Amino acid sequence: MRDYYIFKNGRVKRQDNSIIFEYTEDNVEKKIPIPVNDIDSIYLFGEVDINTKLINFLSQNNIIIHFFNYYGYYTGSFYPKEFLLSGDLLVKQVLHYYSKKKRLELAKEFVKGAICGAILNLKRYKEKVDTEINDLQNLMKSVEEQSSISMVMGVEGNAKEIYYNAFPKIINQPIEFKKRVKNPPDNMINALISFTNSLVYTAVLKEIYKTQLNPTVAYLHEPSVRRFSLSLDVSEIFKPIFGDRLIFALLNDGVLKQSHFDKDLNFAYLKEEGRKIVVKAFEDKLNITFHHKGLDRMVSYRKLIRLELYKLIKHLINEDKYKSLNFWW
């Protein structure tokens, strides 16, 4: 099974027991069949029409659709009715949220995982960012000293500020990047961070759907209406390795250039060609396999997300204590 990314404008519809993408190119109507048994999830970047017939069909086949707006930024997901239900696990998720001690314990692990990934990235450029590495290592040690969620998030915020301050020292293209700006991003680097973060978030959400975890019950981020907060929690661990490392490679190798961004919008948005480059690189990254020293077998980067979720489940059911993934490569 694979993810399907649709960048063109058109219509996705059900046809018998399959899915068809219809679009017009050079005044010629075209149809692309998508075997439903081959779909893991669908990403819609273009202006695409869908209807309830398609939604019902996708729901029956447990397929998630992720929606992105005109500028290529994530707006939401169609999350089918959960098919791996566990009332017992849901109760335990909620109890861990309502227990200050238990919630704080998990929140700290997510932040430590995020800082660990940031440090590992910077160590690849140690001679340029030695000061930032030391600062992040000190912040990592301070996480355990925090006594509230807000204090833990304060440490996370300080860590991100230090981490992002190191980006101009790492990236060899002449891009002015002073701080993280989200809504909207104000330059190429902020645009890429926002875009890759969305890809990581949706990748995590997709894996949560394949477990018995409820995506709305979280520990670092506050559970909220209309968002999958647990995906935000777990994404923190994977953003540095799956997203930021990709940004460094694409910019430093000259694969992405100013021409891939919309100049009229202050280079804050990727054009379609740029999005395709990032998406392909992201998919290639997730499909890379490596020897997992804990499991003593080959696993893919994509599989790491599911393994992390299984570790969280074991913690929630008191089978094993959760420790966030510390990347070692």
N, C-alpha and C positions, 0 to 999 in steps of 0.2 A: 504494500500500500504506500501511497505517496501523497504529498501535498500538491494542490493545483493552484497556480497563481494566474489570475486573469487581469491583464492590464488594459485590454481594449474595451471600448464601449459596446454594449450589445444586450443580449438576453440569455439567461440560463433557464432552461425549462426541462421538465420531465417529458420523456417520450417513451411510452411503454415502461419497461423496467430499466431504462437507461437515462442518462442526462445528456443534453445537447447544449452547446454554446453557439449561439447564432450572432453573427456580426456582419457588417458591411465594410468592404475594403475596395477602394478604387471602383465604386459603384457596382460591385459584385457581391451578392449575398453569399456568405459562406457558413458552413456548419461544421463544428468539431464535436464528435462524440466523446464522452467521458465515461468509461466503464465504472459503474457505481461501486463494484467490488474492489476497484483499484484506488478509491478515494479515501484518504485519511482526513483531510480537511481542505476547505476551499478558501482562497484569499481573493477578495474582490477589490481591485484598485481602480477599475474604470467605472463609468456610469452604467450600471448593469441592472436590468429589470428582472425581477423574480416574482413569483406568485405563491399563493398558499398551497397549490398542488405540489410545487417543488419543495416547499418547506416541509410539508407532511411527509413527502418521500424521503427527504434527507433525515428527518427525525426518525423514521422507521429504520433507517440504516446507520443511525448513530454518527452522523456527519456534522461537524461544526463548520459554520461559515463565519469568516472574519471580514469586517467591512472597514475600508479605508476611504478617507475623503479625497476631494479633488487634488489636494496637496500631498497626498500619500501618507497621511497620518491616521493612525488607528482611531476608529470611532465606536466600535462595539462588535459583539459577536452574537450570532444565533447559537444558543447553547441548548441542544435537544434535551428532552426529558431524560433524567439520569436513569441508566439501565443497570448500574452496579450499586444498588441501594444497601445501606447498612444503618439501621436505626441506632444500633449499639454504638457504632463509631461516631455517628453524628452527636449523640449524647456526650460522648467522651471529648469530642472536639469543643463542644460548648462549655463543658465543665472546665477544661483547660483554659478557655478564654476567661471565664468568670473567676478563676483562682488567680489572684495577683501574682503569687509565687510561680505558678506553673506557666502563666502567660509570659512573665518576665524572662523565665528561663529559656523559652523558645525564641522570644524576640532577640535576646542576646546572641543566640546561635546564628540567626539569620544575618545580623550585623557583622559578627565575626567572620562568617563565610564571605560576605561582601568585601570586607577590608582585606581578608586573606587574598582574594582574587586580585584586588587592586595592587597589593604589594608584589605579588608574583609578576604581574604585568610590568611594573616599574623596574623590577630586578633585571629585566631583559635590557634595560637601558641604564644600568646602575651608575655608570660614570657621569651621566647627565642629571640624574635625579636622586642622588644619594641622600640629600637633606629631606626630601619628601618621603623617602622610604623610612628613614628613622622616625619621622613624625608620625607616620601611619602605624609603625610598630608600637610606638608609645600609646597611641590611641587604642590599638588592639588590646593592650594590657589593661587599659582603663575601663573597658566594657564591663567586666565583671564587677567593678566597683559601683556601678549605677544601680539606683534603687527604685526607678520608675520607668515606664515606657517612654515618657517624654524625655527623660535624661538619656536613655539609650538612643533615641532618635536624634538627640542633640549631638551625641558622639558620631553617629552616622553622618549627620550633616557636616560636621567639621572634617570628617574623613573625606567626604566627597569633594569638599572645597579644596583641600590639600591635593587630592588626587587629580582633579581637573586642572589645577594650577600647573601640574607637571606636563600637561598635554602639549603646550607650545614648545617645550624642550625636546619632545619626542617626535612630533610631526615635522617633517622637513619641507612642507609646502608653506609659502608665506601667507598664512591665514591668521587674521587677528582674532584671538580667542582669549577673552579676559575672564569670563565666568559662564556658568551654566545658565542659559536662558531657554525657557520651554515654550511659552505661549504668546506669540509664536517664536520659534528659534530665530536667531539674528545673524547666523553665518553658517558656513559649510559644516563646521565641526558640530555645532549645536543641532543642525539639521540631521546629521548622521547619527548622533547620540539618540535623538528622539526616534528616528526610524528604526535603528537596530534594537532599541529598548522595546519597541512595539513588537518586533519579531520575536524577541526572547519571551516577552509576556504571553503572546499567543501560543508559543511552543510549550510553555509551562502549563497554560490553561488546557491545552489539548491533552497533555499527559495526565492532568488532574482528572479529566473526564473519564479516563480509562482506569481510574482507581475508585475506591468507595469514599474518598474524601469529598466533603462539601466545599466548593470553591469560595463561598461567601464568608466562611468563618476563619478569621485570621488572628494573628498575634502581635506582629510588629505594626502593621497598618490597621487602623480601626475599621471593623466591618461597616459597610455603608450600603445605601440603596444604589442599585444600578452599577455595581462594580464587583469584580471577583477579587476580593482582597487577598485571599490566600495565594493567588497567582502573583500578586505584587510582592508578597513576602518571599516566596521561593525564587522569584526572578532576581532578587538582589544578589543571590549567590552566583548566578550564571551571567549576569550582564557584563562583568569585566572580561570573562574568558570568551564568551560567545559573541559579544557585541563590540566592546572596546578594542579587543585584540584584532578584530576584523577591520575596524576603522584605521588603526595604525598601519596595517598591511596595505589596504587599498589606497590610502593617501601617500604613504612613503614609497610604494612601488609605482606610483603614477597611474594606477588603474582608474582612479577617480580624479577628475580635474574640474576646474571651474566651469567648463563647458557642459558638465553633467548637472549643473544647478541652474535655477532660474535667476538670471542676472537682474531682471526687472523687480524681483522680490528680495533683493539684497542677498542673493545666493542662499536664501533660507529654505528653499525647497528643491528636492531632487526632481529632475525631469524623469520621464518614463524610462529612458535608456539607463539613467543612473540607478533607478530603483531595481531594474532588472539585474544590473551588475551586482548590487548589494544582495539581492535575494538569492541569486545563484551562488555567490560566495558563502552566504549563510547556510544554504542547504548543503553545499559541499562540506562545510565545517561540521555540521551535525552528523554527517554520514561517515566522517573519519573514525576509524577504529584504533584502539590502543590497548596495551596490556594493563589491565586493572590489577594492581598489586594486592588489593584486598580480596578480590574474587579469584585471582590467579587465572584469568581468562581474558580473551579479547572482548571488548564492548565498544559501542559507538558513543560519541558525544551525546547523541539524542537519548540513548538509553540511560545516561547518567541522570537525566531529569527524573525518569521513572524510579530509578534506584533511590534517589533522594526522597521521593514521596513515600516509598515503602519504608524507609528509615523513620520518617515522621509518623507513619501509621503504627509502627512497632512501639514508638515512644508513647503515643496516645493510648495504646492498649496495655501499657506497662510491661511490654515484652523486652524492650531494650532502650537505653537512654539515647536520645537524639544528639548527635554531634554533626554540625554542618560540614559539608564537603570541603576539605582543604586540598585544593589542587596542588600537585607536586611536580608538574611539568610545564 
